[in-house]
Amino acid sequence: MTSKGFTTKIVHSDRLLNIEYGALHAPIHNAVAYGFNEVQGLIDVFQGAAGHAYARQSTPTIDALQQKIKTIDNGIASIVFASGMAAVVTTFLALLKSGDHLICSRFLFGSTNSVMNTLQNYGVEVTLVDATNIAEVEEAKQSNTRMVFVETIANPVTQIAALQEIGELCARQKLVYVIDNTVASSYLFDASTVGASLIVTSLSKYVAGHGNALGGAITDTGIFDWQNYPNIFEAYQKGDAKMWGIKQLLKKGLRDMGGCLSSQMAHLISIGCETMALRMDRQCDNAMSLAVFLDAHPKVAKVYYPGLKSHPQHEMAKKLFKKFGAILSFDLNESEDCGALLNKLKIVILATHLGDNRTLALPVAATIFAEGGLDMRLKMGISETMVRCSMGIENTIDLINDFKQALD
Ligand SMILES: *Cc1c(COP(=O)(O)O)cnc(C)c1O
């Protein structure tokens, strides 16, 4: 199947699992436990054979979604979680230990940023760096560094990490390279091309797309050699070394920490992900058109969108990504009130979240960056008039007209 296109592979993946009665969609298996006719069957599943015993680790519906995510991410194995944050935090807790050092982008999703001081409380050293600057990342390396964590397109300012150079650094220094690919998504950007070891994604956003299910995923790209990693427990240093990392994430992470996705939600995400490429093409095109419109508007001081030539990482984005993503932010002129503008929007919905079919907008300083205060906002380059938009699939002209009437 590898030679087929992105969407072809996803929409035909359920059928390849030999679903009963030839159903085109894998059914929802809500059962928590699975029974066996012979005791050996139960023993085999407990000892690693394919099959299901208890829904905290797997169900046939979860398997079907994991198969799709593995295809989307072009990886060797994927596991799914109850939310993006469950996947993010499991990556750290299952693979790092006290005394380890983590290098992490300081342009981070708010909750991931908040996880960093939790990790420090557990004895993990954390250095936050400007991940767009490879020199700063290299300088942060210590003898106990185990992992580098970055996001592809940071939210809301849309900084893009030095993805390729960090990949080369991680390969040279044998560091686990974790990319949170939620905002670019594996449709726009195949993180294995820059050497990512693990791809972490919030399925709640572009993968599901409909905004009716939370979920998260970790995919192993097969690039990292886990034989070089000192934190793999002996129990998981068995069989194919390529699978040691994902096995530990499954057992120490998903099974023990319990952040498992329900089959109901897995099914909703499975349906959503089939239209991912169609939706994202439209969303990215809408973002590009709105960015150009806002950039030319006299009341707008600055637009942050990787598709604009003025964006500091525009050339890199052009080289690495299929399109420039579907979030954009903008600052109004200092004399303008972004709350007043937002209140005038008629189509665009005032809401947080990314990747919905509807266009959503919010005032950044007073919402997603309120907790850290003004100091934190200044450090992160967040102005008091910044608006973040998550583009939907509406007709472009309607969105532009909505912003036009609100601004004028
Ligand atoms: C939304 C988001 C998350 C968290 O995902 P949830 O599914 O909301 O828990 C993590 N990282 C990024 C970049 C996100 O945008």
PDBQT file of the ligand as one rigid body, heavy atoms in Angstrom, charges set to zero:
ROOT
HETATM    1  C1  LIG A 501      -4.184  20.963  21.573  1.00  0.00    +0.000 C 
HETATM    2  C2  LIG A 501      -2.749  20.668  21.651  1.00  0.00    +0.000 A 
HETATM    3  C3  LIG A 501      -2.248  19.722  22.558  1.00  0.00    +0.000 A 
HETATM    4  C4  LIG A 501      -3.137  19.012  23.551  1.00  0.00    +0.000 C 
HETATM    5  O1  LIG A 501      -4.116  18.260  22.954  1.00  0.00    +0.000 OA
HETATM    6  P1  LIG A 501      -5.515  17.899  23.682  1.00  0.00    +0.000 P 
HETATM    7  O2  LIG A 501      -6.080  16.871  22.766  1.00  0.00    +0.000 OA
HETATM    8  O3  LIG A 501      -6.311  19.153  23.753  1.00  0.00    +0.000 OA
HETATM    9  O4  LIG A 501      -5.170  17.366  25.029  1.00  0.00    +0.000 OA
HETATM   10  C5  LIG A 501      -0.887  19.473  22.557  1.00  0.00    +0.000 A 
HETATM   11  N1  LIG A 501      -0.062  20.103  21.716  1.00  0.00    +0.000 NA
HETATM   12  C6  LIG A 501      -0.502  21.018  20.826  1.00  0.00    +0.000 A 
HETATM   13  C7  LIG A 501       0.488  21.675  19.922  1.00  0.00    +0.000 C 
HETATM   14  C8  LIG A 501      -1.852  21.333  20.761  1.00  0.00    +0.000 A 
HETATM   15  O5  LIG A 501      -2.284  22.257  19.893  1.00  0.00    +0.000 OA
ENDROOT
TORSDOF 0
